[in-house]
């Protein structure tokens, strides 16, 4: 499975003498070939910057209540208004980006890596190991993603590290299934057999031949799960199973007070939702374009 | 077909056994003492040990793990999940009183989503890489990005501000007062349905795209058939099979949507029951509901597989 050259912008292998592109040219090729993907990548970069620079960018302390400024309307003082404790909504959203991205990246990376590992081992070993692993994954897949996360979170209790675990668990079988399917077909290739025939150990074959070849499906499922993980964190926090007050988590900001103050301060329920949607939207756009580029079956024309 | 049916039905038994075991393990093996959580104790250790022992006994947690698992399995077989710690009522009765509401929302939301998703997904595929495709794709990716609970909150904000409307307190079944029922459920149904539609549109698009690249479609074009004939008669018919499957697999989104949407609209359905049970630390209920939801999911997927096999004879012999 080769990577679409227009995506990474390097010269195709068949034309070694093609002139080297500067990074600006590479970027513009990518933007022209995948405008939606580029938009997604842009949103992701902005989010990452906001999360990293939150202490510099945020105009107020996200935790400090200001009872003189409760329910301030969005304006020059507080761009996105304040909540029922007088906390600045914009600052809380900026700090919330840290939690959303941390849970999103940590959970999807952990879930996809564990899943991919299981998938590769399962496909390579075959036989009973594969059969048992497949049955176990089938069983885990019998739980809707949010329900499994909810069950795990309910036992662990509300806290950010627990949310990461709760969001990770349902990702594992999904990644395992996708990666196993690819690994199974790679395993049948003659070069794998040749490597074994030359005396390469199992570990070496898996590392040299299977792992590099399942990278494409791994990346596809990873980017696809990033958005899902951010949504799951928001949903768990909204339901009171994620980050606990006063942590500025986007989902938590929408729970309880937001609908209660609908008439008085609708902005409390408005802006954190926009932040969640934008983040997930960015990751989905990027993930979709990546899938189109990496999966030749779906490639257009 | 009969052999296939028998095989699939038999295969469901180990899966359900596994599901029951996983639910049991999540509740027992994950570190964290359920009884401590129920009694609201923390690290301060100010919990009456006698009370703790009594609670452990009530939940059967003082028995060996194997015995506990046996009791749980036996209960599952008879659909007897014990009593709720919060209301004292048998769990299964509590579930049954809440089921009609959730079922109604689920079915209506599925209908809404299919009516939206299939035409839109097909259109996007046929007009791939044109502005029509971009608009539909952005709408469907956007629809998936927007969390259901936020849409619910927006709907409530809108209704409260402009119509002074508040969420209903009691569910009115359609056979009692269809109009009142419609008024209560139209917003939750649209909230769940639109997100479900977003997911399904995206999948319909990619399925139709795949079918459009098949050889027989090229033949159909080469024969000089009109676009309508190629797309509707040749492509859609064959793309419908995977679409049926995905309506089934997206059932998970539906359940997730129900859990949060019922919470937002304070509808007393099964979804909100899960959230309430978690909040009340009502573990017999959490355990039972997680199992029952997985059971529904397994059954829906079985039905989908059977429909699939019915339409496509090749699968039966696979």
Interface residues (C-beta under 8 A of the other chain):
Chain A: X36 X135 X136 X138 X139 X140 X142 X143 X144 X145 X146 X147 X148 X150 X151 X152 X153 X154 X155 X156 X157 X227 X231 X234 X235 X238 X239 X240 X241 X251 X254 X258 X259 X262 X263 X266 X269 X270 X272 X273 X276 X277 X278 X279 X280 X281 X284 X285 X288 X297 X298 X300
Chain B: X14 X15 X18 X19 X21 X22 X23 X26 X27 X30 X32 X34 X37 X128 X129 X134 X137 X138 X141 X142 X144 X145 X146 X147 X149 X150 X153 X154 X156 X157 X160 X161 X206 X209 X210 X213 X251 X252 X253 X255 X256 X259 X260 X263 X264 X274 X275 X278 X279 X286 X290 X293 X294 X297 X298 X301
